[in-house]
Amino acid sequence: MKIAVIGTGYVGLVSGTCFSEFGHQVVCVDKDAAKIEALKNGIIPIYEPGLEQMVARNHAGGQLDFTTDLKTAVDGAEAVFIAVGTPSRRGDGHADLQYVYAAVDELANYIKSFTVVVTKSTVPVGTGAEIKKRLTAKLDNSLFSVASNPEFLREGAAIEDFMRPDRVVVGVENEEAKAVMHELYRPLYINETPILFTKRETAEVIKYAANAFLATKISFINEMADLCEVVGADVQEVSKGIGLDKRIGSKFLHAGPGFGGSCFPKDTRALVHSADSHGVELQIVRSVVDVNERRKPAMADKVVKACGGNVSGKRIAVLGLTFKPNTDDMRESPSLDIIPALQKAGADIHAYDPKGMAEAKHMLECVSFHEEVYAPMEEADALVIVTEWNQFRALDMAKVKSLLKTPTIVDLRNIYAKANLGSNGFTYVGIGLCT
């Protein structure tokens, strides 16, 4: 099948590339001519393990192409995926749908035969209906059908998630669209991957509900961590104790500095505002948002406390800037709240991240970035671990201790054992651990 993907950001590029891996003929479209030219030359704008090799293989094989010409991309396509950004709208937190609707309005000029228009972007419930309304104003209804096919891609594991998903969710309005979408995902269907066909509005809600539920687990265990610190309990054992219950599960029960990235923060906010617009109060999701927003700056207070209540004039080494490992994504990372708060308190920040520093340099001011993991620690008054990159899990602690002016480690991801470091002369502060 021939398909077009509008948008070569994270979702669009991964989805388009994986569809080409399935054997479909894929054209990815973007208005950014420089990005398209770079992609044609094998230069990938994001870091995602395995993506560069997959793009190169399918582009060389002729299954994957890139263009700025939407008309050419849509010509003969049986499905067109809209995978443009839907960031939080400034001021009110609603999902900003201007790029979605701009893509739809332009697309309407080029549809000449039956085409399934699919939202891959994360959009509030009712967006598909508005897309249909806009297309109907320009096209006969026999020429198109609007579907919703939300993505469930984890950054750092996106290819695995696309090629071997837990499930595929597709919201359609007629059998003709269902047949097209079924054929697109036939390689997964053959492997008995659950494919849930439902109403379009249901699919739109599923995406937000899934992210909100996972975000709820994170905020919940972070609140339990705060309780553990006060009462002398251990949040890691609490997580294990409740996670072994199959009704709960262990995933997303890791206490830390709060969730970030391109999905959970904006999607939980958008879900709250979307519900508000329909007269529904989502108290739990609203609380999840509030807990997370308070969580990040509170981590800076934890660092200050570990440094004796004062970081003015002190050098603080920070390991990890991205919101999670195996990505270069800095969007809404906890480091963007923690570092400025420490700087405001007078700290001199020295930082290292395996993949995120190029982006971080545009988002963080007056930070000394280093190209080697141990360099920020030299004569530092404390080491703060913000992101749990594997590279940080096996540091040479004898070397770390020799470099630090004061052997203090604030581990915001609990990747080290407090007992081990304490016995080796470190002052160790984790999240939700017994004091």
Secondary structure as UniProt FT lines:
FT   STRAND          2..6
FT   HELIX           10..21
FT   TURN            22..23
FT   STRAND          25..29
FT   HELIX           33..40
FT   TURN            41..42
FT   TURN            49..50
FT   HELIX           51..61
FT   STRAND          64..67
FT   HELIX           70..74
FT   TURN            75..76
FT   STRAND          79..82
FT   TURN            90..92
FT   HELIX           98..107
FT   TURN            108..110
FT   STRAND          115..119
FT   TURN            125..126
FT   HELIX           127..136
FT   TURN            137..138
FT   HELIX           141..143
FT   STRAND          144..148
FT   TURN            155..156
FT   HELIX           158..163
FT   STRAND          168..171
FT   HELIX           175..184
FT   HELIX           186..190
FT   TURN            191..192
FT   STRAND          195..198
FT   HELIX           200..231
FT   HELIX           235..243
FT   TURN            246..248
FT   TURN            251..252
FT   HELIX           264..277
FT   TURN            278..279
FT   HELIX           283..306
FT   TURN            307..309
FT   TURN            312..313
FT   STRAND          315..319
FT   TURN            331..332
FT   HELIX           335..344
FT   TURN            345..346
FT   STRAND          348..352
FT   TURN            354..356
FT   HELIX           357..360
FT   TURN            361..363
FT   STRAND          368..369
FT   TURN            373..374
FT   HELIX           375..377
FT   TURN            378..379
FT   STRAND          382..385
FT   HELIX           390..392
FT   TURN            393..394
FT   HELIX           397..403
FT   STRAND          408..411
FT   TURN            412..413
FT   HELIX           418..423
FT   TURN            424..425
FT   STRAND          427..429
//
